[in-house]
Amino acid sequence: MTEPTPRRPLWMVVVLLLGAAAALWGATRLDGGPGSGTGLALLALAGAGGVVAVGGWARRVVGVVVVLAGLLAGWQALGSPGAGIGRWTALLGAVLLVLAGALVVRWAGELPTLGARYRAVAPAGGSGDPDKDLWDGLSQGRDPTVGGSEDERRGVTDG
């Protein structure tokens, strides 16, 4: 028996990555935070864009990079001197990065990709909407001007 796919995991991953970016950037501004959080925050933002834009094995690579960045952020947060709030904020950002990256690696094949709805093949009978079917036909290379009058293409008959 296979596990059910979560309903909307992509938005959860993006929110986790944006939260990690905010936490890592904020940790650099707070007392006791590591100073390299800005670069990791930018990497988290790039990861959010990458997760949305790519699919397949490239998405898994993005997920692995995000996990490694989270581990690096956690190592830097634990190794930073002091026990200020910045250190704990950076650690929160690191946990969010690792969690988001792990979700991406796990669900890479099931997450929707950018423009996926335009690659879907229409059913053999059409969608029932003649305008949509016309545009889908154009996308597939069919010439709507070949093969009869407009009434015949739309299925209108005299009678």
C-alpha positions as CSV (number, residue, x, y, z in Angstrom):
1,M,0.0,0.0,0.0
2,T,1.4,3.4,-0.9
3,E,1.3,6.5,1.2
4,P,-1.1,9.2,0.2
5,T,0.5,12.4,-1.2
6,P,-0.2,15.5,0.9
7,R,-2.7,17.8,-0.7
8,R,-0.5,20.9,-1.1
9,P,3.1,20.2,0.0
10,L,4.6,22.8,-2.4
11,W,3.2,25.8,-0.6
12,M,4.4,24.3,2.7
13,V,7.9,23.9,1.4
14,V,7.9,27.5,0.1
15,V,6.6,28.9,3.4
16,L,9.3,26.9,5.3
17,L,12.0,28.3,3.0
18,L,10.7,31.9,3.3
19,G,10.5,31.5,7.1
20,A,14.1,30.1,7.1
21,A,15.3,33.0,5.1
22,A,13.6,35.5,7.4
23,A,15.0,33.7,10.5
24,L,18.6,33.6,9.1
25,W,18.5,37.2,8.0
26,G,17.0,38.3,11.3
27,A,19.6,36.4,13.2
28,T,22.4,38.5,11.7
29,R,20.6,41.6,13.1
30,L,20.1,40.3,16.6
31,D,22.6,39.9,19.4
32,G,24.6,36.7,19.4
33,G,23.7,35.6,15.9
34,P,26.3,34.3,13.4
35,G,27.3,36.9,10.9
36,S,27.0,34.6,7.8
37,G,23.3,34.3,7.9
38,T,22.7,36.7,5.1
39,G,24.2,34.4,2.5
40,L,22.3,31.4,3.8
41,A,19.1,33.5,3.8
42,L,19.7,34.3,0.1
43,L,20.3,30.6,-0.5
44,A,17.0,29.8,1.1
45,L,15.2,32.4,-1.1
46,A,16.9,30.9,-4.2
47,G,15.9,27.4,-3.0
48,A,12.2,28.6,-2.9
49,G,12.5,29.8,-6.4
50,G,14.3,26.6,-7.5
51,V,11.7,24.3,-5.9
52,V,8.9,26.1,-7.8
53,A,10.7,26.3,-11.1
54,V,12.3,22.9,-11.6
55,G,11.1,19.4,-11.4
56,G,12.4,15.8,-11.3
57,W,16.0,15.1,-10.4
58,A,16.9,18.8,-10.5
59,R,14.4,19.4,-7.7
60,R,16.0,16.7,-5.7
61,V,19.3,18.4,-6.1
62,V,17.8,21.6,-4.9
63,G,16.4,19.8,-1.9
64,V,19.8,18.2,-1.1
65,V,21.5,21.7,-1.3
66,V,18.9,23.1,1.0
67,V,19.5,20.3,3.5
68,L,23.2,20.9,3.4
69,A,22.7,24.6,3.8
70,G,20.5,23.9,6.8
71,L,23.2,21.7,8.4
72,L,25.8,24.4,7.8
73,A,23.5,27.1,9.3
74,G,22.9,24.8,12.4
75,W,26.6,24.1,12.8
76,Q,27.4,27.9,12.6
77,A,24.6,28.7,15.1
78,L,25.7,26.1,17.6
79,G,29.4,27.2,17.2
80,S,28.7,30.9,17.6
81,P,29.8,32.5,20.8
82,G,27.2,33.7,23.3
83,A,23.7,32.6,24.0
84,G,21.7,35.5,22.6
85,I,18.5,35.4,20.8
86,G,20.2,35.6,17.5
87,R,21.8,32.2,18.0
88,W,18.4,30.6,18.7
89,T,16.9,32.4,15.7
90,A,19.6,31.1,13.5
91,L,19.1,27.7,14.8
92,L,15.4,28.0,14.1
93,G,16.2,29.0,10.5
94,A,18.6,26.0,10.2
95,V,15.8,23.6,11.4
96,L,13.4,25.1,8.9
97,L,15.9,24.7,6.1
98,V,16.6,21.1,6.9
99,L,12.9,20.3,7.2
100,A,12.1,22.0,3.9
101,G,14.9,20.3,2.1
102,A,13.9,16.9,3.4
103,L,10.3,17.5,2.2
104,V,11.6,18.5,-1.2
105,V,13.8,15.4,-1.5
106,R,10.9,13.1,-0.3
107,W,8.1,14.6,-2.5
108,A,10.1,15.9,-5.5
109,G,8.3,13.7,-8.0
110,E,4.8,14.5,-6.7
111,L,5.2,18.3,-6.3
112,P,3.6,20.3,-9.2
113,T,6.0,22.2,-11.5
114,L,5.8,25.6,-13.1
115,G,3.8,25.4,-16.3
116,A,2.7,21.7,-15.7
117,R,-0.9,22.4,-16.7
118,Y,0.2,23.6,-20.1
119,R,2.0,20.3,-20.8
120,A,-1.1,18.1,-19.9
121,V,-2.6,16.3,-22.8
122,A,-6.3,16.9,-23.4
123,P,-8.6,13.9,-23.3
124,A,-9.5,12.3,-26.6
125,G,-13.0,13.6,-26.6
126,G,-12.0,17.2,-25.8
127,S,-12.8,19.3,-22.8
128,G,-16.3,20.3,-23.9
129,D,-15.2,23.9,-24.3
130,P,-14.8,24.6,-28.0
131,D,-12.6,27.6,-27.4
132,K,-10.2,25.7,-25.1
133,D,-10.2,22.8,-27.6
134,L,-9.3,25.2,-30.4
135,W,-6.3,26.6,-28.4
136,D,-5.2,23.1,-27.3
137,G,-5.3,22.1,-31.0
138,L,-3.1,25.1,-31.9
139,S,-0.7,24.1,-29.1
140,Q,-0.5,20.6,-30.6
141,G,0.1,21.9,-34.1
142,R,-3.3,21.4,-35.7
143,D,-4.5,23.9,-38.2
144,P,-8.0,25.0,-37.5
145,T,-8.5,26.4,-41.0
146,V,-8.1,23.0,-42.6
147,G,-11.0,20.6,-42.8
148,G,-14.2,22.5,-43.3
149,S,-16.2,25.5,-42.3
150,E,-16.4,27.0,-38.9
151,D,-19.8,25.5,-38.4
152,E,-18.5,22.0,-39.1
153,R,-15.6,22.5,-36.7
154,R,-18.0,23.6,-34.0
155,G,-20.4,20.7,-34.7
156,V,-23.3,22.9,-35.9
157,T,-25.4,21.3,-38.5
158,D,-28.4,22.5,-40.6
159,G,-31.5,20.7,-40.0
